[in-house]
Amino acid sequence: MAVVKRIRHRIEYLGFLVVAAAIGALPLEFASRWSGAGWRAIAPHLKRHRRATANLALAFPEKSAAEREQIALAMWENLGRTFAEFFHLEEIVKSGRVSLEQPERFEALRGKGAAVVCSLHMGNWEIAIESALLVGMRPAGVYQSLTNPLVDRWINQIRAPLYPGGLLPKSPRTAMKLLHYVRDGGWVAFLADQRDGRGLRAPFFGRPAPSTPFPATIARSVGAPVYLARVKRLPGVRFSIAMEEIKVPKTSDRDADVAATTCLIQAAFERMVREAPDQWLWAHRRWD
C-alpha cells in the first residue's frame, strides 16, 4: 500500500506541476479571469456548493434564495481567481497591486515589539501577510499540511518567503515554538476564521461557532497585542488591506480573557464578511 500511495502522490504531483506551469505562463489578469469563470461554472454542481448555500441561509435568513445563490456563485469565482493568483504571488506583491487602507495605522506599527496577527479567508488571503511585511515585520506562520507531501513542499516553497520568521506545520510542538517566538519579540500570523472542533464556541452570525483560541492564548500569555488584517479584492486583480487592533483584556481570570478575546476576533470577522460576503469562503463547515 505504501508503494501505491507513493505512485499516486507522484502522479498527482506531475499533474499539479502541469497545471502550475500552464497557469504561471498565462498573463496574470487573464489567468485570474479564466480560473474564476471556470470555478463559477463548475463548482455549483459539487457537494460543497450545497454546504455554501446552507451556510449562507444560516447567516443571512433575511436574503432570498436567489440572492444567496448569487453570493455563492461570486464566492466560487473569487476562489477560482485566488487559485490562479497563487502562481503569480510574487508579481502581485511586487507590481503595486496591493494598497493599504489608512496607511498611518500600518506605519504606527513599524518598530514595535511582539504581536499576533489574524486574518480570514477573504479576498485573496494569501497576500494578507503582506501587511506585516510592508511595515518591516518578520512574521512566523502556521500551515495545514497537505496529504500529498510533494505538492505540500512545492506550495510551501512559494509561501515561505512571505514568512521570514518561519512557516511551520500545525502541531503541538509548533504551538510552543510560536509562543517562544512571540515571547522573544516576534510576530506570528494566523488564518483564524475556520472551524476548530476543539476550540471555543464564539458567536458568529448569531450562532456558536467552534473557533481557535490559540491567537488569544498567545497574546494573553505574552502580553502582545492582536491585530486583524482583512484583504478585499478590487477590480483588475488589485487588493486593499485593512488593519485594526483588538484589545486583549487582562484580568485575574486568564481563561475568561482568552474566551473574550476570541469572541472579539470572531465578531470583527463577522463584520468584515458582512461588508463583502461574496469574498468569504462559505464552503467550509463553520458551525456544528
SERO-4910 file (N, C-alpha, C, O; in steps of 0.05 Angstrom, whole numbers):
BEGIN
 pado doro    nc1    nc2    nc3   cac1   cac2   cac3    cc1    cc2    cc3    oc1    oc2    oc3
  Met    A     16    -24      0      0      0      0     17     25      0     10     45    -12
  Ala    A     40     24     14     58     47     15     68     54    -13     71     77    -21
  Val    A     75     33    -29     84     37    -56     63     49    -73     68     67    -89
  Val    A     38     39    -71     16     50    -86     11     80    -79      6     96    -97
  Lys    A     14     86    -53     10    114    -45     31    132    -57     26    154    -66
  Arg    A     56    122    -56     78    139    -68     74    143    -97     79    165   -108
  Ile    A     65    123   -112     60    125   -140     37    145   -145     39    163   -163
  Arg    A     16    143   -129     -6    162   -132      3    190   -127     -5    209   -141
  His    A     19    194   -106     29    221   -100     45    232   -123     43    256   -129
  Arg    A     62    215   -135     78    225   -157     61    232   -182     67    252   -195
  Ile    A     41    217   -187     23    223   -209      8    249   -204      6    266   -221
  Glu    A     -2    252   -179    -16    277   -172      3    301   -174     -4    322   -183
  Tyr    A     28    297   -166     48    318   -166     54    327   -195     56    350   -201
  Leu    A     57    307   -213     62    314   -241     39    329   -253     43    349   -267
  Gly    A     14    321   -246     -9    335   -256    -10    364   -245    -17    383   -259
  Phe    A     -3    366   -219     -2    393   -207     19    411   -220     13    434   -225
  Leu    A     42    400   -227     63    415   -240     54    425   -267     61    447   -275
  Val    A     40    408   -281     29    416   -308     10    440   -305     12    460   -319
  Val    A     -8    438   -285    -27    460   -281    -12    485   -272    -18    507   -282
  Ala    A      7    482   -254     22    505   -244     37    519   -267     38    543   -269
  Ala    A     50    503   -284     65    514   -306     46    528   -326     53    550   -336
  Ala    A     23    516   -331      4    528   -350     -7    555   -340     -7    574   -355
  Ile    A    -15    555   -315    -26    580   -304     -5    601   -300     -9    624   -306
  Gly    A     19    592   -292     41    611   -288     50    624   -314     61    646   -313
  Ala    A     46    610   -336     54    621   -362     34    641   -374     41    656   -392
  Leu    A     10    641   -363    -10    660   -373     -7    687   -360      3    689   -338
  Pro    A    -15    708   -374    -15    735   -361    -33    734   -337    -53    721   -336
  Leu    A    -25    749   -316    -38    748   -290    -68    753   -293    -84    737   -283
  Glu    A    -76    775   -305   -105    782   -305   -121    762   -322   -144    756   -315
  Phe    A   -109    752   -343   -123    731   -359   -127    706   -343   -148    694   -342
  Ala    A   -105    697   -329   -107    673   -313   -127    675   -291   -143    657   -286
  Ser    A   -128    699   -278   -147    703   -257   -176    702   -267   -193    688   -255
  Arg    A   -182    716   -289   -209    716   -300   -217    689   -309   -239    680   -304
  Trp    A   -199    675   -323   -205    648   -334   -211    628   -312   -231    613   -314
  Ser    A   -194    628   -292   -198    610   -270   -224    616   -254   -238    598   -246
  Gly    A   -229    642   -250   -253    650   -236   -278    641   -250   -297    631   -238
  Ala    A   -278    645   -277   -302    637   -293   -305    607   -292   -328    597   -291
  Gly    A   -283    592   -293   -285    563   -293   -296    553   -267   -313    535   -267
  Trp    A   -286    563   -244   -296    554   -218   -325    562   -215   -341    547   -204
  Arg    A   -333    586   -225   -361    595   -222   -379    576   -237   -402    571   -229
  Ala    A   -370    565   -260   -387    548   -276   -388    519   -265   -409    506   -267
  Ile    A   -366    509   -254   -365    481   -246   -373    477   -217   -388    457   -212
  Ala    A   -365    494   -199   -369    489   -171   -398    486   -162   -403    470   -144
  Pro    A   -417    500   -174   -445    496   -166   -456    468   -169   -476    461   -157
  His    A   -442    451   -184   -450    423   -188   -438    405   -167   -443    380   -168
  Leu    A   -421    415   -149   -408    399   -129   -422    400   -102   -438    418    -97
  Lys    A   -416    380    -85   -430    379    -59   -423    403    -42   -440    412    -26
  Arg    A   -399    414    -44   -392    437    -28   -410    461    -33   -413    478    -15
  His    A   -422    463    -57   -440    485    -63   -464    484    -45   -474    505    -36
  Arg    A   -475    461    -40   -498    458    -22   -491    467      6   -507    479     20
  Arg    A   -466    460     15   -458    470     41   -456    500     42   -464    513     61
  Ala    A   -445    512     21   -442    541     19   -469    555     21   -473    574     36
  Thr    A   -489    545      6   -515    558      6   -529    553     33   -545    570     42
  Ala    A   -525    530     45   -536    525     72   -524    544     92   -539    554    109
  Asn    A   -498    548     91   -485    567    109   -496    595    105   -500    610    124
  Leu    A   -499    602     80   -510    629     74   -538    632     85   -546    654     94
  Ala    A   -554    611     84   -581    612     95   -581    617    125   -598    631    136
  Leu    A   -561    604    139   -558    609    167   -550    637    174   -560    650    193
  Ala    A   -532    647    157   -520    674    163   -539    697    154   -540    718    167
  Phe    A   -553    693    132   -570    714    120   -598    704    115   -607    702     92
  Pro    A   -613    697    137   -640    688    132   -658    709    120   -679    702    108
  Glu    A   -650    734    122   -667    755    111   -664    758     80   -681    771     68
  Lys    A   -644    745     69   -640    747     40   -656    724     26   -661    704     38
  Ser    A   -663    729      1   -677    709    -14   -658    687    -23   -634    691    -22
  Ala    A   -669    664    -31   -653    642    -40   -637    651    -65   -614    642    -69
  Ala    A   -649    667    -82   -635    676   -106   -612    694    -99   -590    692   -111
  Glu    A   -615    711    -79   -593    729    -70   -570    713    -59   -547    718    -64
  Arg    A   -577    693    -43   -556    676    -31   -542    659    -53   -518    655    -51
  Glu    A   -556    651    -73   -544    636    -95   -524    654   -110   -503    644   -117
  Gln    A   -530    679   -114   -512    697   -127   -487    702   -110   -465    704   -121
  Ile    A   -490    703    -84   -466    706    -67   -449    682    -69   -424    684    -71
  Ala    A   -461    658    -69   -446    633    -71   -431    632    -98   -408    623    -99
  Leu    A   -444    639   -120   -431    639   -146   -407    658   -146   -385    651   -156
  Ala    A   -411    682   -135   -389    701   -134   -366    691   -116   -343    696   -121
  Met    A   -373    677    -95   -353    665    -78   -336    645    -93   -311    646    -90
  Trp    A   -348    628   -109   -333    608   -125   -315    623   -145   -292    614   -150
  Glu    A   -325    644   -157   -308    659   -175   -284    671   -161   -261    670   -171
  Asn    A   -288    682   -137   -266    693   -122   -246    671   -115   -222    675   -116
  Leu    A   -256    647   -107   -238    625   -100   -222    616   -125   -198    610   -123
  Gly    A   -235    615   -148   -221    608   -172   -199    628   -179   -177    621   -188
  Arg    A   -205    653   -176   -185    674   -181   -162    671   -161   -139    673   -169
  Thr    A   -168    666   -136   -147    663   -116   -129    639   -122   -105    641   -119
  Phe    A   -141    618   -132   -125    594   -140   -105    601   -162    -81    595   -159
  Ala    A   -114    615   -183    -96    622   -205    -75    642   -196    -52    641   -204
  Glu    A    -83    661   -179    -65    682   -170    -43    671   -152    -22    684   -150
  Phe    A    -47    648   -140    -26    636   -124      0    632   -140     22    635   -129
  Phe    A     -3    626   -165     20    620   -182     32    646   -193     51    646   -208
  His    A     21    669   -184     32    695   -192     36    713   -167     37    737   -170
  Leu    A     39    701   -144     40    716   -119     62    737   -120     58    760   -112
  Glu    A     86    730   -129    108    748   -130    102    773   -147    108    795   -139
  Glu    A     90    768   -170     82    790   -188     62    809   -174     64    833   -176
  Ile    A     42    797   -161     22    813   -147     34    831   -126     28    855   -124
  Val    A     52    819   -110     64    833    -88     82    855    -97     83    877    -85
  Lys    A     97    850   -119    118    869   -128    109    889   -149    124    907   -156
  Ser    A     84    887   -158     75    904   -180     56    926   -172     43    938   -188
  Gly    A     55    932   -146     39    954   -137      9    948   -137     -7    967   -138
  Arg    A      1    923   -136    -27    916   -137    -39    914   -109    -63    909   -106
  Val    A    -24    919    -88    -33    917    -61    -31    945    -48    -10    957    -47
  Ser    A    -54    955    -38    -54    981    -25    -63    978      4    -77    959     11
  Leu    A    -55    997     20    -62    997     49    -84   1017     54    -81   1041     47
  Glu    A   -105   1009     68   -125   1028     77   -115   1041    102   -105   1027    120
  Gln    A   -118   1066    104   -109   1082    128    -79   1074    134    -74   1063    155
  Pro    A    -61   1081    115    -33   1072    118    -20   1082    144      0   1070    152
  Glu    A    -31   1103    156    -19   1112    181    -21   1091    203     -5   1090    221
  Arg    A    -42   1074    202    -44   1053    221    -22   1033    219    -11   1023    239
  Phe    A    -14   1027    194      8   1009    189     35   1021    198     51   1007    210
  Glu    A     38   1046    191     64   1059    198     67   1060    228     90   1060    238
  Ala    A     45   1063    243     47   1064    272     58   1038    284     66   1038    307
  Leu    A     57   1016    268     66    990    278     96    986    274    108    968    285
  Arg    A    107   1003    257    135    999    249    153   1002    274    152   1021    289
  Gly    A    170    981    278    189    982    300    177    973    327    192    972    347
  Lys    A    152    965    327    140    956    352    148    927    358    158    913    340
  Gly    A    143    919    383    151    892    391    132    870    383    118    873    363
  Ala    A    131    849    399    115    825    392     86    831    387     74    850    398
  Ala    A     74    815    369     46    818    363     35    793    350     51    776    340
  Val    A      9    790    351     -5    768    339    -23    780    317    -39    798    323
  Val    A    -21    770    293    -37    779    270    -56    757    261    -47    735    256
  Cys    A    -81    763    259   -101    744    250   -114    754    224   -119    778    222
  Ser    A   -120    736    206   -134    743    182   -155    722    176   -158    703    192
  Leu    A   -170    726    155   -192    707    148   -191    701    118   -178    715    103
  His    A   -205    680    110   -205    672     82   -223    690     66   -246    684     59
  Met    A   -212    713     59   -228    734     46   -210    747     25   -186    750     29
  Gly    A   -223    756      3   -207    768    -19   -188    747    -29   -195    725    -36
  Asn    A   -162    755    -30   -140    735    -34   -124    735     -8   -106    751     -4
  Trp    A   -131    716      9   -119    715     36    -89    708     35    -75    712     55
  Glu    A    -79    698     13    -51    691     11    -33    715     13    -10    713     21
  Ile    A    -44    739      7    -27    763      9    -32    779     34    -22    801     37
  Ala    A    -49    768     53    -54    783     77    -29    789     93    -26    809    106
  Ile    A    -10    770     92     15    773    106     31    797     96     49    806    110
  Glu    A     25    806     73     39    829     61     37    854     80     54    871     80
  Ser    A     14    855     95     11    879    112     33    880    134     41    901    141
  Ala    A     41    857    144     63    856    163     90    862    150    106    876    162
  Leu    A     94    851    127    120    855    113    124    884    106    146    894    106
  Leu    A    102    898     99    105    925     90    113    944    112    123    966    107
  Val    A    110    936    137    119    953    159    144    941    172    150    947    195
  Gly    A    158    924    158    184    914    166    183    892    186    204    886    199
  Met    A    161    879    190    159    857    209    169    831    196    170    828    171
  Arg    A    177    812    213    187    785    203    169    764    216    177    750    234
  Pro    A    144    761    206    125    743    219    132    714    214    144    706    194
  Ala    A    124    697    233    123    668    230     94    660    226     76    674    234
  Gly    A     91    637    212     64    628    206     60    599    210     80    584    214
  Val    A     35    590    208     28    562    210     13    553    186     -3    569    175
  Tyr    A     17    529    177      2    518    154     -8    490    160      4    476    176
  Gln    A    -30    482    148    -40    455    150    -28    439    128    -32    444    104
  Ser    A    -14    418    135      0    401    115    -20    388     96    -42    379    105
  Leu    A    -13    386     71    -30    372     51    -24    342     52     -3    334     62
  Thr    A    -42    326     42    -38    297     43    -17    288     24     -4    267     28
  Asn    A    -12    304      2      9    297    -16     34    313     -9     35    337    -12
  Pro    A     55    299      2     78    313     12     94    328    -10    107    348     -5
  Leu    A     93    318    -35    107    331    -57     94    358    -64    107    378    -67
  Val    A     67    358    -66     53    383    -71     56    402    -48     59    426    -51
  Asp    A     54    390    -24     57    406      1     84    421      1     85    445      7
  Arg    A    106    407     -6    132    420     -6    134    442    -27    145    463    -22
  Trp    A    123    437    -51    124    457    -73    109    482    -65    119    504    -68
  Ile    A     85    479    -53     69    502    -46     83    518    -24     83    543    -25
  Asn    A     94    504     -5    107    519     17    133    532      9    142    551     23
  Gln    A    145    524    -13    168    539    -24    159    566    -34    174    585    -34
  Ile    A    134    567    -44    123    593    -53    116    611    -29    121    635    -30
  Arg    A    104    599     -9     95    614     14    117    623     32    116    644     45
  Ala    A    138    607     34    159    611     55    170    640     55    174    651     76
  Pro    A    176    652     31    188    679     32    170    700     45    179    721     54
  Leu    A    143    694     47    125    713     59    126    710     90    114    727    104
  Tyr    A    140    691    100    142    686    129    171    684    137    181    662    142
  Pro    A    185    706    139    214    706    145    220    693    172    242    683    177
  Gly    A    200    694    190    204    681    217    200    651    217    205    638    237
  Gly    A    193    640    194    189    612    191    160    605    186    142    617    197
  Leu    A    156    585    169    129    574    163    129    546    172    142    528    161
  Leu    A    113    540    193    114    515    208     88    499    205     67    511    204
  Pro    A     90    473    204     66    456    203     51    457    229     63    459    250
  Lys    A     25    455    227      8    456    251     12    431    268      9    408    258
  Ser    A     21    435    293     26    413    311     29    424    339     34    448    342
  Pro    A     27    408    360     32    417    387     60    429    391     63    448    406
  Arg    A     80    417    378    107    427    380    109    455    368    123    473    378
  Thr    A     95    459    345     95    485    332     83    506    351     92    529    352
  Ala    A     62    499    365     49    518    383     69    529    404     69    553    409
  Met    A     85    511    414    105    520    434    126    537    421    135    557    433
  Lys    A    135    530    397    155    546    383    144    575    378    159    594    381
  Leu    A    119    577    370    108    603    364    105    619    390    109    644    390
  Leu    A     97    606    411     95    620    437    122    632    445    124    655    453
  His    A    143    617    442    170    627    448    179    649    429    192    668    437
  Tyr    A    170    646    403    178    666    383    166    694    390    179    714    388
  Val    A    141    693    398    128    718    406    140    729    432    144    753    435
  Arg    A    145    711    451    157    719    476    184    733    472    192    751    487
  Asp    A    198    725    450    224    737    444    221    762    426    241    773    417
  Gly    A    197    771    422    192    796    407    183    793    379    182    813    364
  Gly    A    177    769    370    169    764    343    139    768    338    124    772    356
  Trp    A    132    767    312    104    768    304     96    741    293    112    727    281
  Val    A     71    733    299     61    708    287     35    715    273     20    733    281
  Ala    A     29    699    252      5    705    235    -11    679    232     -1    657    229
  Phe    A    -38    683    234    -56    660    232    -80    667    214    -88    690    213
  Leu    A    -90    647    201   -117    648    190   -135    636    211   -133    612    217
  Ala    A   -153    652    223   -167    644    247   -197    644    244   -211    646    265
  Asp    A   -207    641    220   -236    643    216   -250    617    212   -274    616    209
  Gln    A   -235    595    210   -248    569    204   -253    553    229   -244    560    251
  Arg    A   -268    532    226   -277    515    248   -254    501    262   -237    490    249
  Asp    A   -254    502    288   -235    487    305   -252    470    324   -263    480    343
  Gly    A   -253    444    317   -271    427    333   -265    426    362   -283    421    378
  Arg    A   -240    432    370   -233    432    399   -232    460    410   -224    465    433
  Gly    A   -241    480    394   -238    507    402   -261    517    419   -279    502    428
  Leu    A   -261    543    424   -282    556    439   -306    563    421   -302    569    397
  Arg    A   -330    562    432   -354    568    416   -360    598    418   -371    607    438
  Ala    A   -352    612    397   -355    641    397   -378    648    378   -382    635    358
  Pro    A   -394    668    385   -416    676    367   -406    685    340   -387    701    338
  Phe    A   -418    674    319   -411    682    291   -437    681    275   -448    659    271
  Phe    A   -446    704    266   -472    707    253   -494    695    271   -513    682    261
  Gly    A   -492    701    297   -514    694    315   -515    665    324   -533    657    338
  Arg    A   -494    649    316   -494    621    324   -467    614    336   -447    625    327
  Pro    A   -466    596    356   -440    588    367   -423    574    345   -433    555    332
  Ala    A   -399    582    342   -381    571    322   -355    564    335   -341    581    346
  Pro    A   -347    538    334   -322    529    346   -298    545    333   -294    543    309
  Ser    A   -284    559    349   -263    578    340   -237    573    354   -237    567    378
  Thr    A   -215    577    340   -189    572    352   -183    593    374   -186    617    369
  Pro    A   -175    585    398   -168    604    419   -138    610    418   -128    625    435
  Phe    A   -123    597    400    -94    598    401    -83    627    399    -65    634    414
  Pro    A    -92    643    379    -82    671    378    -86    686    404    -69    700    413
  Ala    A   -110    683    415   -116    697    440    -99    686    463    -91    701    481
  Thr    A    -94    660    463    -78    648    484    -50    659    484    -38    666    504
  Ile    A    -38    660    460    -11    671    457    -10    700    466      7    708    482
  Ala    A    -29    716    456    -29    745    463    -32    749    493    -18    766    504
  Arg    A    -50    734    505    -55    738    534    -31    728    550    -25    740    570
  Ser    A    -18    707    542      4    695    556     28    714    556     43    716    575
  Val    A     33    727    533     57    742    529     52    772    533     71    787    537
  Gly    A     27    780    533     21    809    535     24    823    509     31    847    508
  Ala    A     20    809    487     23    820    460     -4    830    449    -25    818    456
  Pro    A     -4    851    433    -29    860    421    -38    841    399    -22    826    388
  Val    A    -63    842    392    -75    827    370    -84    846    348    -99    864    353
  Tyr    A    -74    842    324    -83    857    301    -97    839    281    -90    816    277
  Leu    A   -118    850    269   -133    836    248   -128    849    221   -129    873    218
  Ala    A   -122    832    202   -117    841    174   -138    830    156   -143    806    156
  Arg    A   -150    847    140   -171    838    121   -163    846     92   -156    869     88
  Val    A   -164    827     74   -158    833     46   -184    835     30   -201    817     32
  Lys    A   -187    856     15   -211    859     -2   -202    860    -31   -183    874    -38
  Arg    A   -216    845    -47   -210    845    -76   -221    870    -89   -244    877    -84
  Leu    A   -205    882   -106   -214    905   -122   -213    897   -152   -201    877   -159
  Pro    A   -225    913   -169   -223    907   -198   -194    907   -208   -177    921   -198
  Gly    A   -190    890   -228   -163    890   -241   -142    875   -226   -119    883   -227
  Val    A   -149    854   -211   -131    839   -195   -114    857   -177    -90    857   -177
  Arg    A   -129    873   -162   -117    891   -143   -131    886   -116   -153    876   -115
  Phe    A   -117    894    -95   -127    887    -68   -121    910    -49   -102    925    -52
  Ser    A   -138    913    -29   -133    932     -7   -133    916     19   -148    897     22
  Ile    A   -115    924     37   -112    911     63   -119    931     84   -108    953     85
  Ala    A   -137    923    102   -144    939    125   -133    926    150   -131    901    152
  Met    A   -126    942    170   -115    931    195   -130    945    218   -135    969    218
  Glu    A   -136    929    239   -147    940    263   -137    925    287   -129    902    284
  Glu    A   -138    937    310   -128    924    334   -151    914    352   -171    928    354
  Ile    A   -147    891    363   -166    880    383   -153    883    410   -131    873    415
  Lys    A   -166    896    428   -156    900    455   -159    873    471   -181    863    474
  Val    A   -137    863    481   -137    838    496   -141    844    526   -124    857    538
  Pro    A   -163    835    538   -167    841    566   -147    825    583   -139    803    576
  Lys    A   -140    836    606   -122    822    624   -133    826    652   -128    846    665
  Thr    A   -147    805    661   -158    805    688   -145    782    704   -126    770    695
  Ser    A   -156    776    727   -146    754    743   -154    727    732   -144    706    741
  Asp    A   -173    727    713   -184    702    701   -173    699    673   -184    710    654
  Arg    A   -151    685    670   -138    682    644   -156    669    624   -157    678    601
  Asp    A   -170    647    632   -188    633    613   -210    651    603   -217    650    579
  Ala    A   -221    667    620   -242    686    612   -231    707    593   -245    715    574
  Asp    A   -206    716    597   -194    735    579   -190    723    551   -195    736    531
  Val    A   -181    698    550   -177    684    524   -204    681    510   -206    686    486
  Ala    A   -225    673    525   -251    670    512   -262    697    502   -273    698    480
  Ala    A   -258    718    518   -268    744    509   -254    754    484   -266    764    466
  Thr    A   -228    750    484   -212    758    460   -220    743    436   -223    754    414
  Thr    A   -224    717    439   -232    700    416   -259    710    406   -263    711    381
  Cys    A   -278    717    423   -304    727    415   -301    753    400   -315    758    380
  Leu    A   -283    771    410   -279    796    396   -267    792    368   -275    807    350
  Ile    A   -249    773    365   -238    768    339   -259    758    320   -261    768    297
  Gln    A   -276    740    328   -297    729    311   -318    750    305   -329    750    283
  Ala    A   -324    767    324   -344    789    318   -333    808    297   -348    817    280
  Ala    A   -307    814    298   -295    831    278   -295    817    251   -300    830    230
  Phe    A   -289    791    251   -290    776    225   -319    777    213   -322    781    189
  Glu    A   -339    774    230   -366    775    220   -372    802    207   -384    803    185
  Arg    A   -363    823    220   -368    850    208   -354    852    181   -365    864    163
  Met    A   -329    842    179   -315    843    154   -329    827    132   -330    836    109
  Val    A   -339    803    139   -352    787    120   -378    800    110   -384    799     86
  Arg    A   -392    813    128   -417    826    121   -412    848    100   -429    855     84
  Glu    A   -388    860    101   -382    882     82   -378    871     53   -384    886     34
  Ala    A   -370    846     51   -366    834     24   -370    804     26   -350    789     24
  Pro    A   -395    795     30   -399    767     35   -391    749     11   -386    725     15
  Asp    A   -391    760    -13   -383    744    -36   -353    738    -37   -344    722    -54
  Gln    A   -337    750    -19   -309    746    -20   -299    728      3   -275    723      6
  Trp    A   -318    717     19   -310    699     41   -316    671     33   -332    666     15
  Leu    A   -302    652     45   -304    624     38   -326    610     54   -322    601     76
  Trp    A   -350    608     41   -373    597     54   -374    566     53   -392    554     65
  Ala    A   -357    553     38   -359    525     33   -348    507     56   -350    483     55
  His    A   -336    519     76   -326    504     99   -348    500    119   -368    515    120
  Arg    A   -346    479    135   -365    473    157   -358    490    180   -341    482    197
  Arg    A   -370    513    183   -362    533    203   -376    527    230   -365    531    251
  Trp    A   -402    519    229   -417    514    253   -420    484    258   -415    468    240
  Asp    A   -428    477    282   -433    448    288   -458    439    273   -465    415    275
***
